[in-house]
Amino acid sequence: MRYFSGKIFPFLLLFIIAVFAFWQIAFFQNTFKYDMTEQYFPWRYFISECINNGFLPLWNPYQNIGFPIHADPQSSVWYPLTWFISIIFGYNIYSISFDFILHIFLAGVGMYYLSCVLKFEKTTCLITSISYMLCGVFIGNAQHYTIIIAGAWIPFVIAAAIQLSEKTVFGNTMKLAFFSFMLFSGGYPAFCFILFYFILIFIIYKTFIHIYKKEYKIIFRTYVFYLLAVLIFALLSAGLIVSVYESLPYITRSNGVDLKAALFCPFSPKCFISFMLPFASVKEEIFKETDLSMSNGYFGIFTFLFFLISIFYKKPSLIWLFLIFGFFSLSAAVGDYLPARAFLYKHVPLMNMFRFPSLFRLFAITGFIISAGWYLNELFLKQTINQSKVLKYSPGILILIFLIAIIFFSAGNNLDLVYFVRKTLLKFSAGTDINQHIVFQSSIQILFLLIFIISIFTLKNQKKIFVLLTVLVASELIVSAQLNSAYTVFNDESDIKELNKNMRQFPHGFPLPNNNFVVKNSDTTSAYIYPLCRNKNIFWKQIASDGYDPFQLKSNADLQDNYSDLYFSSLSNKPVFLTSNIYSDDSLKEFREKKYLKSNQVFFSNNDYESIKKTKTSHSSTDTAFIDYFSPNKISISVSSAQPQILVLLQNNYNNWHAYVNGKECKIKTANHTLISVLIPGGKNNVIFEYKPKSVIACFCISIFSLIITLLYFIFSLLRKERKAA
């Protein structure tokens, strides 16, 4: 179609739509809500600070008294776009806004790519891509950045897997490996697990087709190329794979979550209203049984209509595969309302590793959009859109439903829609009720559907109808996104310029931490800059005892949960301190019962205690220990001590920490169940603690080299295609 001709126009249009749908973010008017500013932004800020100061982002010393950020799959340490933005811009409130818009755009490009692979016409590809990039997951979960990243790359992975099954060439293998790596390194892990099973089902499906056709050589060749893709993916992901693998014995969630947690935050049946009226899903009556972020399953009223119609038509087996997986995903998304999620948890590997059943709704939405796109594509190819009786009259059924909703929810209620529109629209408002939301959006939906019906009956030119339909789909989804955004995307009380101005007072680089007791460095006590409410000490560059992160070391969690008094006494020290007041863990119970714990007491395992007590230790008031160099991965301490004693660093003792006393490596001993400590001799000493995971660093080099080779391959392939085309 000349309306949508050219390679650039569809992508330019998708970018413009993404900007208009999230203009408060795109034009830097407001900041994000909740987790985006409180979790993901601080992490990216820290990663950016590390990279731009010449350090690998391996250890974060400012949160929960230190943790290996490189081993946290949600940190995006290994995600190439995080590195790219860190190097080019550095992470600030502006660059993370750009990052968000970029991934919304990528989600649209990914669905466009997948639709093209499914051989949809360009106009249909545009409609499916717009429906996907502005669906309820990207609106509702906008604060959960790893979910946004996962949603952006999932269509790319599926499209590459299909392409490789159709044409077993090295280029398609590289695409599958690269896109899978992008998803794995930046996305929420649960989506990787679910997508793995969809790809596995797809491979089995294609295998049966080849067996039926007796194409055994094709099966062998396809499996070889899939295995090659797995190998390339492993090379690209080597750093993250090794990091996660090494962390498993030390983290709390290495054995998965319990069933109750796995069923937490479902896409409950009440949330089904969001398929037609997403503005209702922001009210507590709908999300009471789940979470506001998990209650939106919208993908456009027109695409929803096409999906409903498509169910009753004969379809290719591949489209059926998408649709069936979509329905199964929906049954899993509802949590304990149906047995699907519990079945997966109990019987399918990796399905016990994550919470939030509502995450499955993204795969339901994807399957439904693909089915809707297939039906719309059939109408386009057959040029029968204005001849289809089903399509002429089915919008009328939806209009009737919306009219009934308006009448029902208006009855006996003082809606005061004039005040509602003037004072609360596009703003967060706890004072509005669900009746106003339903009536207002029902009216909007009726308007869009009426325009579509009129076009079907009056326009004879099929191309013009499809152009108008694309405009309607984009406009309606932008309106829906805007209605919900004040509740789930942006903070309408924040001023991004003011925040950026206030952030200039944060220290640059990695200065020496203050000499306060660590217990005083917390989110509640550190200086408050709205809306940065949690993980604030990452910005202030102070060692803190708290932090907002599901990734937690077992030793730290055990100390907090089971020995809270010892935890508090440990934190009532400066970042480094000297002591000779040492005991074995066997004596800890007695001290706790007598409530006689003091900040300078440290307890060791029996074996460590026996080895330490052989050395006569003593502490005097003139002994000193202070940090003279500080970086995320290396801390240097100058010590002056008349007698041997214990030096304690308030960081969690984790695999790959090394200690050097006067240049000679010595054994680290775990104090108070989690802290780093060493026995130092009397006199003046220099003690260096260094976090040096050699296997991770080696795998980082492998990952970087593999990524460079992969990107060079894509560049040269593109140049070769351009030369051939010329």
Wavefront OBJ file of the C-alpha trace (Angstrom):
o trace
v 0.000 0.000 0.000
v 1.352 3.421 -0.948
v 0.048 4.775 2.376
v 2.448 2.579 4.332
v 5.187 2.108 1.757
v 8.866 2.433 2.495
v 11.064 0.749 5.069
v 11.300 3.672 7.453
v 7.717 4.908 7.701
v 6.236 2.054 9.815
v 9.012 2.374 12.404
v 8.818 6.157 12.445
v 5.071 5.854 13.013
v 5.580 3.376 15.861
v 8.044 5.718 17.539
v 5.672 8.686 17.224
v 2.840 6.605 18.702
v 5.059 5.543 21.623
v 5.933 9.189 22.291
v 2.314 10.354 22.213
v 1.099 7.459 24.355
v 3.665 8.314 27.050
v 4.200 12.000 26.365
v 4.582 12.846 30.070
v 7.651 10.602 30.096
v 8.846 11.285 26.536
v 8.772 15.059 27.000
v 10.297 14.854 30.501
v 7.314 16.343 32.307
v 6.931 13.748 35.083
v 8.951 10.964 36.650
v 7.955 7.318 36.945
v 5.984 5.675 39.703
v 7.195 3.427 42.498
v 9.665 0.671 41.546
v 11.085 2.505 38.546
v 12.443 5.376 40.627
v 12.969 3.351 43.806
v 14.622 0.213 42.439
v 15.567 0.138 38.774
v 16.747 3.742 38.476
v 19.117 3.541 41.501
v 20.626 0.325 40.129
v 21.199 1.820 36.689
v 22.600 4.937 38.274
v 25.074 2.789 40.214
v 26.001 0.736 37.116
v 26.516 3.937 35.150
v 28.722 5.395 37.902
v 30.837 2.224 37.908
v 31.279 2.112 34.141
v 32.085 5.809 33.805
v 34.644 5.604 36.617
v 36.415 2.577 35.153
v 35.007 -0.191 37.384
v 33.104 -3.310 36.478
v 29.704 -3.198 38.232
v 30.288 -6.300 40.337
v 29.649 -5.435 43.983
v 27.132 -2.902 45.301
v 28.354 -1.865 48.775
v 25.520 0.606 49.454
v 22.531 -1.687 49.821
v 21.826 -4.368 52.460
v 25.487 -4.004 53.542
v 26.636 -5.165 50.160
v 25.584 -7.680 47.534
v 26.891 -8.993 44.180
v 24.824 -6.879 41.809
v 26.250 -8.764 38.830
v 24.494 -11.924 40.082
v 21.076 -10.264 40.327
v 19.198 -11.070 37.085
v 17.031 -7.976 37.514
v 19.919 -5.546 37.826
v 20.606 -5.473 34.043
v 24.361 -5.396 34.679
v 24.852 -7.659 31.666
v 22.299 -5.954 29.404
v 24.056 -4.269 26.436
v 21.637 -1.333 26.248
v 22.361 -0.499 29.893
v 26.051 -0.270 29.025
v 25.350 1.709 25.860
v 23.253 4.347 27.641
v 25.704 4.439 30.568
v 28.629 5.152 28.259
v 26.867 7.587 25.912
v 24.654 9.530 28.327
v 25.172 8.230 31.827
v 22.034 7.338 33.760
v 19.988 10.220 35.036
v 16.262 10.816 35.205
v 16.248 11.968 31.569
v 18.155 9.039 30.117
v 16.008 6.459 31.924
v 12.935 8.157 30.439
v 14.488 7.805 26.994
v 15.364 4.194 27.826
v 11.712 3.472 28.639
v 10.377 5.018 25.408
v 13.035 3.111 23.469
v 11.790 -0.216 24.837
v 8.146 0.609 24.141
v 9.227 1.340 20.585
v 11.260 -1.889 20.431
v 8.184 -3.836 21.569
v 6.297 -2.431 18.581
v 9.168 -3.211 16.217
v 9.371 -6.739 17.606
v 5.686 -7.441 17.010
v 5.982 -5.878 13.545
v 8.877 -8.238 12.820
v 6.951 -11.246 14.137
v 3.879 -10.303 12.084
v 6.036 -10.009 8.966
v 7.511 -13.455 9.659
v 3.926 -14.762 9.861
v 3.451 -13.190 6.412
v 0.936 -10.568 7.433
v 0.552 -7.566 5.149
v 2.271 -4.355 6.225
v -0.952 -2.672 7.334
v -1.889 -5.651 9.477
v 1.639 -5.668 10.902
v 1.188 -2.057 11.972
v -2.101 -2.790 13.722
v -0.719 -5.809 15.607
v 2.440 -3.924 16.600
v 0.490 -0.908 17.907
v -1.851 -3.226 19.819
v 1.095 -4.992 21.428
v 3.269 -2.016 22.347
v 0.362 -0.257 24.088
v -1.180 -3.337 25.685
v -2.028 -3.603 29.383
v 1.308 -5.143 30.362
v 3.302 -2.134 29.140
v 0.811 0.261 30.737
v 0.157 -1.604 33.994
v 3.713 -2.810 34.595
v 5.464 0.352 33.445
v 7.113 0.625 36.866
v 8.599 -2.883 36.522
v 11.395 -2.220 34.088
v 12.562 -5.794 33.596
v 9.005 -6.739 32.588
v 9.032 -3.944 29.995
v 12.393 -5.150 28.650
v 11.177 -8.754 28.488
v 8.013 -7.700 26.675
v 10.120 -5.782 24.151
v 12.297 -8.768 23.181
v 9.839 -11.687 23.339
v 8.395 -11.088 19.823
v 11.931 -10.912 18.409
v 12.810 -14.292 19.926
v 9.617 -15.957 18.673
v 10.070 -14.496 15.185
v 13.700 -15.658 14.995
v 12.729 -19.168 16.152
v 10.098 -19.377 13.401
v 12.519 -18.062 10.795
v 15.154 -20.600 11.783
v 12.624 -23.438 11.472
v 11.697 -22.252 7.978
v 15.197 -21.511 6.754
v 18.147 -23.121 8.511
v 20.878 -20.610 7.761
v 23.533 -19.170 10.027
v 22.008 -15.691 9.964
v 18.771 -16.901 11.530
v 20.773 -18.821 14.120
v 22.596 -15.637 15.090
v 19.298 -13.745 15.346
v 17.786 -16.318 17.680
v 20.892 -16.385 19.876
v 21.224 -12.597 20.033
v 17.565 -11.836 20.729
v 17.450 -14.559 23.393
v 20.517 -13.034 25.011
v 18.924 -9.577 25.035
v 15.828 -11.015 26.713
v 17.846 -13.061 29.207
v 20.274 -10.289 30.159
v 17.694 -7.543 30.597
v 14.293 -9.123 31.132
v 12.446 -10.520 34.110
v 13.559 -14.188 34.411
v 9.999 -15.576 34.582
v 9.397 -14.591 30.970
v 12.510 -16.504 29.896
v 11.150 -19.652 31.560
v 7.685 -19.340 30.007
v 9.067 -18.482 26.569
v 11.439 -21.445 26.729
v 8.445 -23.781 26.926
v 6.627 -22.004 24.108
v 9.705 -22.382 21.868
v 10.012 -26.025 22.940
v 6.355 -26.671 22.052
v 6.906 -24.924 18.725
v 9.952 -27.107 17.945
v 7.982 -30.268 18.798
v 5.130 -29.028 16.605
v 7.499 -28.470 13.659
v 9.158 -31.831 14.284
v 5.843 -33.675 13.980
v 5.134 -31.860 10.720
v 8.504 -32.955 9.293
v 7.993 -36.510 10.528
v 4.577 -36.604 8.853
v 6.223 -35.449 5.609
v 9.172 -37.853 6.166
v 11.634 -34.949 6.031
v 14.149 -36.518 8.397
v 17.190 -34.668 7.046
v 15.454 -31.355 7.658
v 14.768 -32.396 11.270
v 18.441 -33.194 11.824
v 19.630 -29.976 10.184
v 17.104 -27.872 12.143
v 18.159 -29.392 15.462
v 21.820 -28.788 14.649
v 21.129 -25.107 14.003
v 19.012 -24.785 17.146
v 21.844 -26.307 19.174
v 24.260 -23.898 17.511
v 21.977 -21.034 18.565
v 22.066 -22.370 22.140
v 25.874 -22.449 22.029
v 26.142 -18.864 20.741
v 23.573 -17.774 23.332
v 25.667 -19.426 26.062
v 28.778 -17.554 24.899
v 26.919 -14.235 24.857
v 25.399 -14.934 28.280
v 28.491 -16.501 29.857
v 28.973 -13.713 32.407
v 25.379 -13.775 33.624
v 25.107 -17.582 33.606
v 28.242 -18.019 35.733
v 27.223 -15.154 38.045
v 23.803 -16.652 38.723
v 25.176 -20.200 39.036
v 27.809 -19.175 41.588
v 25.243 -17.219 43.609
v 22.723 -20.058 43.986
v 24.168 -21.510 47.231
v 24.182 -18.036 48.819
v 20.798 -16.504 47.957
v 17.408 -16.936 49.582
v 15.394 -17.843 46.488
v 17.725 -20.439 44.982
v 15.193 -23.188 45.684
v 12.264 -21.230 44.286
v 9.214 -19.843 46.050
v 6.433 -21.639 47.860
v 3.077 -22.257 46.194
v 1.393 -19.415 48.059
v 3.961 -16.978 46.699
v 3.671 -18.468 43.209
v -0.076 -17.728 43.279
v 0.404 -14.181 44.580
v -0.981 -11.390 42.364
v -3.090 -13.222 39.771
v -4.959 -11.743 36.837
v -8.207 -12.407 38.685
v -11.557 -12.851 36.878
v -12.562 -9.323 37.909
v -9.595 -8.072 35.883
v -11.198 -9.457 32.712
v -13.127 -6.185 32.526
v -9.834 -4.643 31.397
v -10.124 -6.449 28.049
v -12.786 -3.868 27.193
v -12.522 -1.153 29.856
v -8.949 -0.856 31.148
v -9.752 2.418 32.920
v -11.856 0.395 35.371
v -8.876 -1.784 36.292
v -7.199 1.052 38.234
v -9.908 1.018 40.912
v -9.603 -1.140 44.002
v -12.865 -2.982 43.302
v -11.004 -4.677 40.424
v -7.430 -5.098 41.690
v -8.281 -5.802 45.332
v -7.360 -9.492 44.920
v -4.158 -8.738 43.050
v -2.050 -5.614 42.461
v -2.800 -2.483 40.468
v 0.118 -3.240 38.148
v -1.178 -6.733 37.382
v -4.816 -5.932 36.604
v -4.633 -4.650 33.013
v -4.958 -7.060 30.079
v -6.046 -4.577 27.417
v -4.855 -4.759 23.802
v -7.312 -2.454 22.048
v -11.064 -2.619 21.558
v -10.725 -3.216 17.798
v -8.051 -5.890 18.145
v -10.159 -7.498 20.876
v -13.130 -7.539 18.497
v -11.063 -9.131 15.696
v -9.725 -11.684 18.180
v -13.239 -12.720 19.243
v -14.322 -13.131 15.625
v -11.137 -15.027 14.696
v -11.867 -17.767 17.229
v -14.682 -19.108 15.059
v -12.756 -19.242 11.773
v -10.589 -21.985 10.367
v -6.941 -21.046 10.819
v -3.474 -22.379 9.957
v -2.059 -24.719 12.580
v 0.636 -22.212 13.601
v -1.980 -19.570 14.395
v -3.874 -22.197 16.393
v -0.669 -22.872 18.323
v -0.450 -19.195 19.295
v -4.131 -19.088 20.205
v -4.117 -22.278 22.286
v -0.982 -21.211 24.141
v -2.661 -17.853 24.693
v -5.713 -19.454 26.282
v -3.541 -21.731 28.414
v -1.491 -18.733 29.526
v -4.693 -16.951 30.490
v -5.759 -19.953 32.556
v -2.379 -19.828 34.336
v -2.613 -16.057 34.777
v -5.748 -16.320 36.934
v -3.746 -18.094 39.649
v -5.693 -20.284 42.025
v -9.007 -19.612 40.258
v -7.997 -22.435 37.889
v -5.557 -25.349 38.425
v -3.167 -24.465 35.581
v -0.683 -22.353 37.569
v -0.530 -24.840 40.453
v -0.018 -27.686 37.959
v 2.888 -25.853 36.329
v 4.372 -25.092 39.739
v 4.278 -28.726 40.846
v 5.168 -30.564 37.656
v 7.102 -28.318 35.249
v 10.758 -27.394 35.934
v 11.525 -23.706 36.573
v 7.853 -22.863 37.057
v 8.408 -22.770 40.821
v 10.980 -19.996 40.556
v 8.751 -16.940 40.292
v 5.699 -15.182 41.687
v 2.934 -13.244 39.940
v 0.690 -15.499 37.810
v -0.495 -12.345 36.060
v 2.793 -12.311 34.130
v 1.321 -15.080 31.964
v -1.172 -12.569 30.580
v 1.505 -11.179 28.246
v 1.590 -14.517 26.421
v -2.211 -14.581 26.378
v -2.257 -11.095 24.868
v 0.401 -12.085 22.327
v -1.585 -15.141 21.207
v -4.805 -13.159 20.984
v -3.188 -10.354 18.959
v -1.663 -12.859 16.522
v -5.063 -14.531 16.049
v -6.713 -11.139 15.533
v -3.981 -10.144 13.104
v -4.483 -13.320 11.077
v -8.222 -12.627 10.737
v -7.625 -9.005 9.766
v -4.976 -10.095 7.287
v -7.444 -12.481 5.653
v -9.881 -9.590 5.194
v -7.109 -7.496 3.690
v -5.986 -10.176 1.253
v -9.529 -10.986 0.159
v -10.526 -7.300 0.058
v -13.746 -8.103 1.930
v -13.578 -5.861 4.982
v -16.641 -3.825 3.947
v -18.470 -6.933 2.772
v -18.154 -8.959 5.956
v -21.540 -9.082 7.698
v -19.876 -10.260 10.889
v -17.598 -7.239 10.938
v -20.441 -4.889 10.032
v -22.686 -5.911 12.887
v -20.430 -7.272 15.651
v -19.266 -3.766 16.669
v -22.919 -3.040 17.294
v -22.972 -5.802 19.902
v -20.063 -4.164 21.718
v -21.820 -0.789 21.513
v -24.910 -2.378 23.062
v -22.795 -3.818 25.879
v -21.245 -0.419 26.550
v -24.671 1.257 26.504
v -25.955 -1.232 29.053
v -22.864 -0.548 31.185
v -23.509 3.196 30.996
v -27.144 2.785 32.018
v -26.381 0.291 34.796
v -23.483 2.177 36.380
v -25.198 5.559 36.017
v -28.368 4.458 37.769
v -28.607 5.932 41.256
v -25.139 7.464 41.060
v -24.201 11.117 40.925
v -21.417 10.774 38.383
v -20.750 14.498 37.873
v -18.738 13.738 34.729
v -18.091 17.431 34.088
v -16.155 17.705 37.356
v -14.598 14.286 36.682
v -13.215 15.436 33.324
v -12.127 18.921 34.453
v -10.485 18.023 37.755
v -9.392 14.376 37.734
v -8.802 13.269 34.150
v -5.185 12.310 33.378
v -4.378 12.675 37.060
v -4.153 10.177 39.862
v -7.309 10.437 41.920
v -8.292 8.216 44.813
v -11.571 10.126 45.062
v -13.090 8.936 41.795
v -15.163 5.782 41.790
v -15.377 2.854 39.419
v -18.769 3.966 38.110
v -17.267 7.158 36.708
v -14.419 5.249 35.109
v -16.712 2.697 33.466
v -19.225 5.231 32.185
v -16.565 7.603 30.868
v -14.555 4.993 28.984
v -17.681 3.208 27.713
v -18.678 6.496 26.084
v -15.256 6.772 24.439
v -15.394 3.179 23.183
v -18.834 3.769 21.667
v -17.514 6.810 19.809
v -14.597 4.888 18.273
v -16.808 1.933 17.329
v -19.381 4.221 15.710
v -16.697 5.816 13.546
v -15.570 2.353 12.470
v -19.108 1.218 11.637
v -19.747 4.355 9.585
v -16.521 3.797 7.645
v -17.450 0.182 6.915
v -20.815 1.189 5.497
v -19.783 4.348 3.648
v -16.244 3.845 2.357
v -15.894 1.651 -0.708
v -12.114 1.869 -0.995
v -10.638 -1.003 1.018
v -7.295 0.719 1.409
v -8.858 3.818 2.929
v -10.794 1.654 5.399
v -7.572 -0.013 6.548
v -5.822 3.332 6.838
v -8.711 4.680 8.934
v -8.726 1.482 11.002
v -5.012 1.890 11.743
v -5.628 5.482 12.828
v -8.547 4.380 15.022
v -6.524 1.566 16.621
v -3.629 3.910 17.379
v -5.856 6.735 18.627
v -7.987 4.527 20.851
v -4.964 2.822 22.406
v -3.229 6.168 23.009
v -6.374 7.460 24.755
v -6.575 4.301 26.896
v -2.883 4.541 27.745
v -3.297 8.148 28.832
v -6.318 7.373 31.003
v -4.385 4.728 32.941
v -0.935 6.289 32.941
v -1.445 8.589 35.918
v -2.183 5.478 37.983
v 0.509 3.090 36.732
v 3.115 4.938 34.638
v 3.997 8.466 35.757
v 3.904 10.407 38.993
v 1.793 13.492 38.323
v 3.029 15.171 41.512
v 6.683 15.068 40.510
v 8.663 17.615 38.526
v 11.428 15.995 36.517
v 13.372 19.249 36.169
v 13.264 19.859 39.904
v 14.378 16.296 40.594
v 17.276 16.571 38.160
v 18.301 19.846 39.811
v 18.215 18.257 43.267
v 20.203 15.246 42.068
v 23.180 17.483 41.314
v 24.000 17.472 45.005
v 24.721 13.730 44.893
v 28.465 12.977 45.064
v 30.146 11.854 41.865
v 32.435 8.869 41.657
v 33.059 6.855 44.804
v 34.133 9.069 47.703
v 35.057 7.695 51.103
v 31.897 6.778 53.032
v 31.019 8.787 56.107
v 32.151 7.610 59.510
v 28.644 7.310 60.958
v 27.328 4.181 62.550
v 25.955 2.192 59.629
v 22.589 1.786 61.332
v 22.075 5.531 60.809
v 22.380 5.155 57.033
v 18.972 4.034 55.876
v 16.172 5.050 53.561
v 14.309 6.540 56.512
v 17.213 8.629 57.813
v 19.053 9.719 54.657
v 18.195 13.050 53.046
v 14.895 12.925 51.214
v 14.570 13.937 47.563
v 11.100 13.261 46.212
v 10.232 10.840 44.634
v 13.412 8.865 45.416
v 12.131 7.017 48.468
v 14.091 3.750 48.608
v 17.658 2.630 47.882
v 18.632 6.265 48.408
v 22.104 5.501 49.752
v 23.109 4.346 46.286
v 22.831 8.019 45.314
v 24.407 9.350 48.506
v 27.217 6.746 48.234
v 26.906 5.552 51.819
v 27.047 2.010 53.172
v 23.503 1.200 54.254
v 21.843 -1.551 56.205
v 18.605 -1.619 54.219
v 17.572 -1.759 50.602
v 14.686 -2.680 48.342
v 15.562 -5.783 46.340
v 14.114 -9.318 46.079
v 17.684 -10.587 45.590
v 18.947 -11.282 49.099
v 21.880 -13.169 50.544
v 20.951 -16.006 52.905
v 23.460 -14.951 55.555
v 22.109 -11.415 55.695
v 18.480 -12.560 55.688
v 19.199 -15.097 58.435
v 20.861 -12.451 60.589
v 17.926 -10.058 60.161
v 15.175 -12.645 60.615
v 16.585 -14.897 63.324
v 19.154 -12.737 65.129
v 17.691 -9.253 64.892
v 19.367 -8.130 68.122
v 22.787 -9.218 66.863
v 22.024 -7.596 63.520
v 21.244 -4.263 65.181
v 24.309 -4.402 67.439
v 26.512 -5.191 64.405
v 25.179 -2.182 62.539
v 25.821 0.046 65.531
v 29.387 0.336 64.340
v 31.277 2.414 61.825
v 31.901 0.865 58.372
v 35.152 -0.624 59.729
v 36.003 -1.269 63.343
v 38.525 -3.095 65.511
v 37.702 -5.434 68.359
v 39.198 -8.105 70.569
v 35.842 -8.900 72.088
v 35.422 -12.247 70.326
v 33.257 -15.280 71.126
v 32.090 -18.527 69.614
v 28.589 -19.000 68.231
v 27.967 -21.440 71.082
v 28.040 -18.567 73.555
v 25.715 -16.355 71.494
v 22.565 -17.878 72.976
v 23.607 -16.963 76.515
v 24.391 -13.357 75.577
v 21.057 -13.012 73.822
v 19.101 -14.446 76.746
v 20.781 -11.996 79.102
v 20.278 -9.192 76.583
v 23.934 -8.372 76.981
v 24.912 -7.883 73.356
v 27.276 -4.979 72.675
v 28.314 -3.440 69.386
v 31.984 -4.442 69.772
v 31.181 -8.128 70.282
v 31.736 -10.455 67.358
v 30.849 -14.113 67.128
v 32.501 -16.740 64.975
v 31.861 -20.324 64.045
v 33.489 -22.762 66.438
v 36.287 -23.642 63.997
v 37.141 -19.999 63.277
v 36.957 -19.138 66.966
v 39.365 -21.934 67.866
v 41.891 -20.711 65.289
v 41.585 -17.065 66.400
v 41.855 -17.609 70.156
v 45.307 -19.122 69.688
v 46.466 -15.544 69.073
v 46.424 -13.208 72.039
v 44.272 -10.243 71.037
v 43.797 -6.937 72.755
v 42.134 -3.610 71.942
v 42.954 -0.160 73.298
v 41.284 3.201 72.850
v 44.234 4.502 70.822
v 43.862 1.844 68.131
v 42.485 3.203 64.857
v 41.143 1.892 61.581
v 39.948 4.138 58.786
v 39.197 3.744 55.076
v 41.732 5.524 52.873
v 40.478 4.247 49.503
v 37.007 3.176 48.504
v 35.540 1.733 45.319
v 32.711 -0.754 44.769
v 35.071 -3.694 44.379
v 38.074 -2.655 46.468
v 38.449 -1.063 49.903
v 41.752 -0.077 51.474
v 42.041 0.433 55.250
v 44.849 1.926 57.300
v 45.120 0.259 60.704
v 47.130 1.178 63.742
v 46.946 -1.372 66.539
v 49.190 -2.022 69.506
v 48.210 -5.692 69.655
v 46.699 -8.261 67.251
v 42.940 -8.050 66.986
v 39.986 -8.491 64.638
v 39.213 -5.974 61.886
v 35.585 -6.081 60.765
v 34.247 -4.601 57.525
v 30.491 -4.063 57.426
v 29.936 -5.877 54.159
v 28.407 -9.283 53.610
v 30.977 -12.034 53.260
v 30.298 -13.571 49.871
v 32.246 -15.896 47.654
v 35.225 -14.242 45.893
v 36.056 -11.640 48.517
v 39.809 -11.554 49.153
v 41.766 -9.903 51.964
v 45.388 -8.711 51.893
v 47.264 -7.604 54.997
v 50.414 -5.680 54.073
v 50.258 -7.201 50.589
v 49.930 -10.780 51.767
v 46.637 -12.601 51.253
v 45.021 -13.915 54.400
v 41.906 -15.889 55.159
v 38.615 -14.035 55.610
v 36.506 -15.137 58.558
v 32.768 -14.569 58.817
v 31.837 -12.487 61.843
v 28.300 -12.314 63.253
v 27.056 -14.789 60.621
v 27.594 -12.483 57.635
v 30.281 -9.795 58.063
v 33.787 -9.776 56.601
v 36.645 -9.889 59.094
v 40.361 -10.666 59.297
v 42.867 -11.152 62.097
v 45.499 -8.411 61.913
v 48.906 -8.255 63.658
v 49.960 -5.460 65.952
v 51.530 -2.341 64.507
v 50.731 -0.237 61.464
v 49.019 -2.256 58.748
v 47.451 -1.757 55.379
v 44.464 -4.026 54.798
v 42.844 -4.365 51.404
v 39.535 -6.099 50.820
v 38.920 -6.843 47.178
v 35.941 -8.446 45.472
v 37.502 -10.353 42.592
v 35.331 -13.099 41.012
v 37.919 -14.398 38.534
v 35.576 -16.800 36.725
v 32.981 -14.043 36.290
v 35.553 -11.602 34.943
v 36.827 -14.223 32.509
v 33.281 -14.943 31.352
v 32.649 -11.208 31.051
v 35.508 -11.080 28.545
v 33.972 -14.019 26.662
v 30.576 -12.274 26.621
v 32.014 -8.967 25.388
v 34.069 -10.656 22.670
v 31.070 -12.736 21.552
v 28.845 -9.654 21.493
v 31.327 -7.694 19.383
v 31.619 -10.570 16.909
v 27.828 -10.898 16.752
v 27.272 -7.188 16.135
v 30.004 -7.120 13.478
v 28.346 -10.091 11.786
v 25.004 -8.245 11.665
v 26.639 -5.070 10.354
v 28.527 -6.860 7.571
v 25.433 -8.894 6.670
v 23.395 -5.700 6.391
v 26.061 -4.025 4.256
v 26.235 -7.089 2.010
v 22.459 -6.995 1.514
v 22.586 -3.289 0.688
v 25.288 -3.875 -1.910
v 23.263 -6.680 -3.497
v 20.143 -4.513 -3.530
v 22.094 -1.707 -5.198
l 1 2 3 4 5 6 7 8 9 10 11 12 13 14 15 16 17 18 19 20 21 22 23 24 25 26 27 28 29 30 31 32 33 34 35 36 37 38 39 40 41 42 43 44 45 46 47 48 49 50 51 52 53 54 55 56 57 58 59 60 61 62 63 64 65 66 67 68 69 70 71 72 73 74 75 76 77 78 79 80 81 82 83 84 85 86 87 88 89 90 91 92 93 94 95 96 97 98 99 100 101 102 103 104 105 106 107 108 109 110 111 112 113 114 115 116 117 118 119 120 121 122 123 124 125 126 127 128 129 130 131 132 133 134 135 136 137 138 139 140 141 142 143 144 145 146 147 148 149 150 151 152 153 154 155 156 157 158 159 160 161 162 163 164 165 166 167 168 169 170 171 172 173 174 175 176 177 178 179 180 181 182 183 184 185 186 187 188 189 190 191 192 193 194 195 196 197 198 199 200 201 202 203 204 205 206 207 208 209 210 211 212 213 214 215 216 217 218 219 220 221 222 223 224 225 226 227 228 229 230 231 232 233 234 235 236 237 238 239 240 241 242 243 244 245 246 247 248 249 250 251 252 253 254 255 256 257 258 259 260 261 262 263 264 265 266 267 268 269 270 271 272 273 274 275 276 277 278 279 280 281 282 283 284 285 286 287 288 289 290 291 292 293 294 295 296 297 298 299 300 301 302 303 304 305 306 307 308 309 310 311 312 313 314 315 316 317 318 319 320 321 322 323 324 325 326 327 328 329 330 331 332 333 334 335 336 337 338 339 340 341 342 343 344 345 346 347 348 349 350 351 352 353 354 355 356 357 358 359 360 361 362 363 364 365 366 367 368 369 370 371 372 373 374 375 376 377 378 379 380 381 382 383 384 385 386 387 388 389 390 391 392 393 394 395 396 397 398 399 400 401 402 403 404 405 406 407 408 409 410 411 412 413 414 415 416 417 418 419 420 421 422 423 424 425 426 427 428 429 430 431 432 433 434 435 436 437 438 439 440 441 442 443 444 445 446 447 448 449 450 451 452 453 454 455 456 457 458 459 460 461 462 463 464 465 466 467 468 469 470 471 472 473 474 475 476 477 478 479 480 481 482 483 484 485 486 487 488 489 490 491 492 493 494 495 496 497 498 499 500 501 502 503 504 505 506 507 508 509 510 511 512 513 514 515 516 517 518 519 520 521 522 523 524 525 526 527 528 529 530 531 532 533 534 535 536 537 538 539 540 541 542 543 544 545 546 547 548 549 550 551 552 553 554 555 556 557 558 559 560 561 562 563 564 565 566 567 568 569 570 571 572 573 574 575 576 577 578 579 580 581 582 583 584 585 586 587 588 589 590 591 592 593 594 595 596 597 598 599 600 601 602 603 604 605 606 607 608 609 610 611 612 613 614 615 616 617 618 619 620 621 622 623 624 625 626 627 628 629 630 631 632 633 634 635 636 637 638 639 640 641 642 643 644 645 646 647 648 649 650 651 652 653 654 655 656 657 658 659 660 661 662 663 664 665 666 667 668 669 670 671 672 673 674 675 676 677 678 679 680 681 682 683 684 685 686 687 688 689 690 691 692 693 694 695 696 697 698 699 700 701 702 703 704 705 706 707 708 709 710 711 712 713 714 715 716 717 718 719 720 721 722 723 724 725 726
